[in-house]
Amino acid sequence: MERNSCILSGVALCAVAAVLTATFTEADAQTTHKLKLQARNTQESAKSAKADPAPTGPIGLGALKIGMTFNAVSALTEADGIYPVQPLQVDTRNTARGNGGMSYRARMRTPLDTDDSTPVSFSFVDGKLIGFSVELDDSHFARAMTQIVDKYGKGELADDRKDEQCLYRNGANFKVNWGALSHRWTQRISDNTVIQTSATEFTVAMCPPSLDGPALEPSTSHHISFDEIVSAPKPTSNPF
């Protein structure tokens, strides 16, 4: 019956109908292909976003980063923007770390202090940098804080300061406040490893031994530290 209709309507009409049918079929195929590509791109974008989340904290200061070898740290030069101005020396004040750990110290030029070098202390385990701390003055510390907050947010506040009561025989009494105020940022590196960055103001204040003597003014030091923290793997339950 369909064949007879084509014969009755004319060959030309049937040809047009065939072309239109093929065109619509191709258009449907192209639309389906585009939709599949869009769905696949959306899935790949979601996977990429999940695999590469936005950083939540620094992993070092410029070219000086957690995980570097001792030789790589020693080999940093002016071209790197941060470099030692003297060879790293064993820190005799803090060497008993165990597990193949050693502590070093040096003065370094950093992007935070372009006019002078600043003290930096290092912790290595088996030749790998697992922590370092940079000492800064007030202005350079404030600038570093601004840069970190701009990129990673305010972080977590830890206020360990406390008041100490100063009491004297004549009844005089007052308080001094001392301790550490820190902002902390954490960047996850693996399932059981994070790098924690701490920007700390540490204030030392003491009760004077006598009210007749000179007053002991509080002093505050500033440092930014970077530490690799490895947690023990979670125990797995025995299914048997």
Buried (B, 14 or more C-beta within 10 A) or exposed (E): EEEEEBEEEEEEEBEEEEEEEEEEEEEEEEEEEEEEEEEEEEEEEEEEEEEEEEEBBBBBBBBBBBBBEBEBBBEBEEEEBBBBEEEBEEBEEBEEBEEEBBBBBBBBBBBBBEEEBBEBBBBBBEEBBBBBBBBBEEEBBEBBBEEBBEEBEEBEEEEEEEEEEBEEEEEEEEEBEBBBBBBBBBBEBEEEBBBBBBBBBBBEBEBBEEEEEEEEEEEEBBBBBBBBEEEEEEEEEEEE
